[in-house]
Amino acid sequence: MMATAQEPDWLAVCERIAVGLRAMLAAHPGTSERAVVVGRGEGGDRTLVIDQAAEELIFAELAAVHAAGTDFTAISEERGEVDFGGGPLRVVIDPIDGSMNAKRGLSPHAVSIAVADGETMADVCFGYVCDLSGDEVWTAWRGGGAFLGGVALAVEGGERRTRAGRLELVAIEAAHPDRIAAAVEALEPIAHRVRVFGSMAFSLCQVAAGRVDGMATLGRCRSVDVAAAQLIVRESGGLVAFTACAEPLGAPLDLVSHSPVVAARSAAGLAELATLPSSVS
């Protein structure tokens, strides 16, 4: 996705946004500054002062992109759908994915931005995830590969399994203990060890790098959380499925929690993770 008169350099836009977000978070260093609730976003979650500040910064950049001649619809966790001239192009934003982590000064928390030329996950053509609590930046272009820090991801081999055949390390995303409890019995024969990072975008990027062998959300997710990272996984050679949708990549790019998402390095791993109770409910 190169910059042209009709198509902005989305990577440069995202890089400017990341610089601004890091500065904003540095200006709100402690939980007492970050945890102030200022309202409730269109996605249904409480809006923290850092969420609001992050979105204001991002929308200022998007307004500049539109003023330079690009029409699109923005879809963001806090503001919902915002028309910047309409047309088929959609920009899907989570200003701070892992905002609970960010509020408490924990890692990871990330900004996630996806650009799509249609209405579903299959239509995402550019993805950007920046770990704001670290220094890693993940990018992908549809048909152009996935990159970590500008270096092409070349994941050697597939997944790792134990002698018993279990996936060695699986990331799960579930905010509520009852969801974890409901999945424990089904997880036991699939995963040797699990990790809960608290950021769906970050977790998916770990699959893209082969750091974990699979990832599953134990509940339905919104497009803003995963649109960018699911492309990064796929362009790295991994597999992704939205298990409640008729097509694996058929989840709409809106603010409704349509489906759980599973990701893996192999078709066998994907199929196993798709059997988790919350992944088919």
Stockholm file with secondary structure:
# STOCKHOLM 1.0

chainA/1-281         MMATAQEPDWLAVCERIAVGLRAMLAAHPGTSERAVVVGRGEGGDRTLVIDQAAEELIFAELAAVHAAGTDFTAISEERGEVDFGGGPLRVVIDPIDGSMNAKRGLSPHAVSIAVADGETMADVCFGYVCDLSGDEVWTAWRGGGAFLGGVALAVEGGERRTRAGRLELVAIEAAHPDRIAAAVEALEPIAHRVRVFGSMAFSLCQVAAGRVDGMATLGRCRSVDVAAAQLIVRESGGLVAFTACAEPLGAPLDLVSHSPVVAARSAAGLAELATLPSSVS
#=GR chainA/1-281 SS CCCCSSSCCHHHHHHHHHHHHHHHHHHSCSHHHHCCEEEECTTSSEEEHHHHHHHHHHHHHHHHHHHTTCCEEEEETTTEEEEEEEEEEEEEEEEEETHHHHHTTCSCCEEEEEEESSSBGGGEEEEEEEETTSSCEEEEETTTEEEETTEECCCCSSCCBCTTSCEEEEEEECSSHHHHHHHHHHHTTTEEEEECCSCHHHHHHHHHTTSSSEEEESSCBCHHHHHHHHHHHHHTTCEEEETTSSSTTCCBSSSSCCBCEEEESSHHHHHHHTTSGGGCC
#=GC SS_cons         CCCCSSSCCHHHHHHHHHHHHHHHHHHSCSHHHHCCEEEECTTSSEEEHHHHHHHHHHHHHHHHHHHTTCCEEEEETTTEEEEEEEEEEEEEEEEEETHHHHHTTCSCCEEEEEEESSSBGGGEEEEEEEETTSSCEEEEETTTEEEETTEECCCCSSCCBCTTSCEEEEEEECSSHHHHHHHHHHHTTTEEEEECCSCHHHHHHHHHTTSSSEEEESSCBCHHHHHHHHHHHHHTTCEEEETTSSSTTCCBSSSSCCBCEEEESSHHHHHHHTTSGGGCC
//
